[in-house]
Amino acid sequence: MEDFVVVGSGCTGAMAAATLIEGGGGARVLMLDAGERDDRYAGILPSGDFVSVRTTDREQYRYFLGEDFEGVPWGKVGTGAQLTPPRRHLVRKVPELLPLESDSFFPLESLAYGGLGAGWGLGCCAYSDAELRAAGLPPEAMRAAYQWVADRIGISGERDDAAQYTIAHLERVLPPIEMDANAAHLHASYLRRRRRVHAAGFRMGRTALALLTRAVGERGAYAYRDMDFYDDRGQSAYRPWMTVDELRKRENFLYRNNVLVTRFEEMPDAVRVHGIDTAAGEAVSHVCRRLVLAPGVLGSARIVVRSFDRKPELPILCNPYCYLACIQPALLGAPARGRRVGFSQLSLFHDPTGSNFDVAMASIYSYRSLMLFRIVREAPIALSDAYPIMRYLAPALTLVGIHHPDARGGRRSLRLEPCAASPTADVLRADFSLSEDAERKLRDRERRFTRVMRSLGAYRIRRVDPGHGSSIHYAGTLPFDSGDSGDKPFTLRPGGRLSGSARVYVADGSGFRYLPAKGVTLSLMANARLTALSALRDA
Ligand SMILES: Cc1cc2nc3c(=O)[nH]c(=O)nc-3n(C[C@H](O)[C@H](O)[C@H](O)COP(=O)(O)OP(=O)(O)OC[C@H]3O[C@@H](n4cnc5c(N)ncnc54)[C@H](O)[C@@H]3O)c2cc1C
C-alpha cells in the first residue's frame, strides 16, 4: 500500500508530489496520470529561431501546419487557438475520455504528461491579501508557498509599476527578459504618458514569467527563438513534467501513466482508487493511505461526484476573456530585424480604486510565429496578396488578451449525467452565463482598455470573443467551506481535505471561492503545496 496517491502530473500534481516527497520522511508516493505525450513532432523541430526556420527548413510545413493540417484553424477562433501541432497532444483523447456537453461553456482540459502546463504561457501573478481572503486562501501561508514555488520553477520579472500585481510578495526573482522592438515601443510610450495612464486607473509593467533568464542546473537561459509555442529546447520555460521527471529519479516515487482515475472508495484506514487502464481498456485499482486529487477542477468534480450516491449540481468559476488585435502605426513596415519573444512581455492592469481587488488584467503579445497562419488566413484578400501585406503589418501587430475577474450573478453550473456511450458511463453538462450587469461592466472595461491602448499609440482593429471557457483559468467546483457547522458535502475544508472524508484531499483550484483576473497558475501551485503540507500533517 502506498502512503499517498497523487492524481495528475500538471502544475498542481507536480507541486503536491514534490512537497510530499521532500517533506514526507521517505513516504511512498504513487502518481497516477493519463500522461499523453508528443510522440510525433519532438524529434523533428530544428534548433534555429523562427526567422531562420522559415527561410531554411524545407520540412517546416510538418510542424507549422501539422502533418494532418491540424495547425490550420478552419473554424471560428475558439478556446485553445494557441495550440500548435507539437502541442496538440495536450488535448488528445479529451473528447472521448472527458466528455463535456454545453452550448455556453467551452473549457480546455488536458490528459497530457504535465497537463495544460505543458503548453502554458508562463504568466505569473501573486494574489493580493484581499483576493486571497475572498478566494478562501490563507494570506500568510500563501506568501511562503509563493516563494517556495518561485524558487523551484524560476520566475523572472521587474519591480516596476505592475509588480504590486505580480511579484511584490517575492523576495527572489530573476531579471526580466529583454523586450523586442514591438514591446519596447509600447513600453516607452507608457513611460512618457505614465501620469495620464495612472489617472485612468491603469498600470503597465513587465510580465512576470516562469522563464529562466540565467542558467539554473540543467535548464538553460532563454534563447529568444520565438518558437516558444512549438518546443521546450533548453528548458528555460518551466513545464511541470520537469518536476515529475526529477521526482522519478527518487526511489520512493512511482509514476504510472495510461490510467484514467474514475472514482475512489474510502475505507476506515485506507482509500481504494479506481480507474481504467486506457492502453489495455481494463479496470485498475490502487490502495493508499491518503489520496491527493490534482486532475484539474473539472476532473476533480467528476471523480468526487462519481464517488458518492448523490449527484448534485456544482459551481464553476472562470475568467471572462477576449482578445483585441491592435496596430502600432509607427512600426508599420519596420525591418524584420531583431529578436522576437513568443511570451507576453508586458501586462496592463486596470485597478480604478487602487485596492488591488477586482482588478482586470491584459497580457500583451507581439509574437510572429503564432500569428502567422491565423491572421493571414483571416485577412479578406487572396493568400498571395496577404503575405506581402502581412510582412508590412507584422512588425506593428500587438495582441492584447484581456482577463476579467469572475463576477457573481448569472448561471455557472456543472452536472454529471449518465451517458451509455462514454467509457466512464457519464458526461459532464455545463451551463455558463453572466448577468446583464456583469456583461455591461465587462464591455465598459474593454472600452477603457481600448482607449488607454489608443493613448499609447496602439489602435484596435478587431475584437475577438472566443467564448466562455477560453481564458483557460478555472476554479471553484468544490469551494472551501470554513463554517464550523460540520462537514458540508461537496466542499473542501481549509487545507484542502474533502468535507466528510478523512483521507481525500483536492490540490487543484477546486476550492477557490473567487477567481481574480490575474493568471491563476502560480496561486494554484502555491495552494497545491499547502494542501500537500496539510495531508502530511494529518498523516
Ligand atoms: C496555451 C495556454 C496558455 C496558458 N497561459 C497561462 C498563463 O500565462 N498564466 C497562467 O496563470 N495560466 C495559464 N494557463 C493555464 C494553466 O496552464 C492552468 O491553470 C494550469 O496548468 C492548471 O494546472 P492543473 O494542475 O490544475 O491542471 P491540468 O493542467 O489540467 O492537469 C491535469 C493533470 O491531471 C491528469 N488527469 C486529468 N484527469 C485525470 C484522470 N481522471 N485520471 C488520471 N489523470 C488525470 C492530466 O493528465 C494532467 O496531467 C495557460 C494554459 C494554456 C493551455
The ligand as a Gaussian input file, in Angstrom:
#p B3LYP/6-31G(d) Opt

LIG

0 1
 C       -1.934000      27.873000     -24.067000
 C       -2.110000      28.101000     -22.596000
 C       -1.592000      29.259000     -22.011000
 C       -1.748000      29.472000     -20.630000
 N       -1.152000      30.562000     -20.082000
 C       -1.240000      30.774000     -18.754000
 C       -0.540000      31.864000     -18.165000
 O        0.210000      32.587000     -18.832000
 N       -0.685000      32.069000     -16.824000
 C       -1.470000      31.267000     -16.053000
 O       -1.578000      31.523000     -14.850000
 N       -2.107000      30.192000     -16.587000
 C       -2.014000      29.922000     -17.912000
 N       -2.631000      28.824000     -18.458000
 C       -3.445000      27.956000     -17.577000
 C       -2.597000      26.889000     -16.868000
 O       -1.993000      26.063000     -17.806000
 C       -3.507000      26.055000     -15.946000
 O       -4.104000      26.913000     -14.989000
 C       -2.738000      25.002000     -15.158000
 O       -1.853000      24.293000     -15.982000
 C       -3.717000      24.042000     -14.477000
 O       -2.983000      23.054000     -13.786000
 P       -3.684000      21.844000     -13.035000
 O       -2.606000      21.022000     -12.443000
 O       -4.727000      22.375000     -12.115000
 O       -4.496000      21.003000     -14.127000
 P       -4.098000      20.397000     -15.541000
 O       -3.029000      21.157000     -16.177000
 O       -5.381000      20.242000     -16.274000
 O       -3.503000      18.952000     -15.217000
 C       -4.308000      17.843000     -15.014000
 C       -3.447000      16.593000     -14.941000
 O       -4.255000      15.523000     -14.487000
 C       -4.256000      14.448000     -15.408000
 N       -5.623000      13.917000     -15.384000
 C       -6.779000      14.582000     -15.625000
 N       -7.838000      13.785000     -15.387000
 C       -7.330000      12.599000     -14.989000
 C       -7.921000      11.377000     -14.579000
 N       -9.237000      11.223000     -14.489000
 N       -7.105000      10.341000     -14.262000
 C       -5.741000      10.480000     -14.314000
 N       -5.131000      11.625000     -14.669000
 C       -5.926000      12.666000     -14.998000
 C       -3.803000      15.021000     -16.732000
 O       -3.107000      14.044000     -17.493000
 C       -2.864000      16.146000     -16.265000
 O       -1.581000      15.614000     -16.020000
 C       -2.483000      28.547000     -19.824000
 C       -2.996000      27.383000     -20.414000
 C       -2.797000      27.148000     -21.781000
 C       -3.319000      25.863000     -22.370000

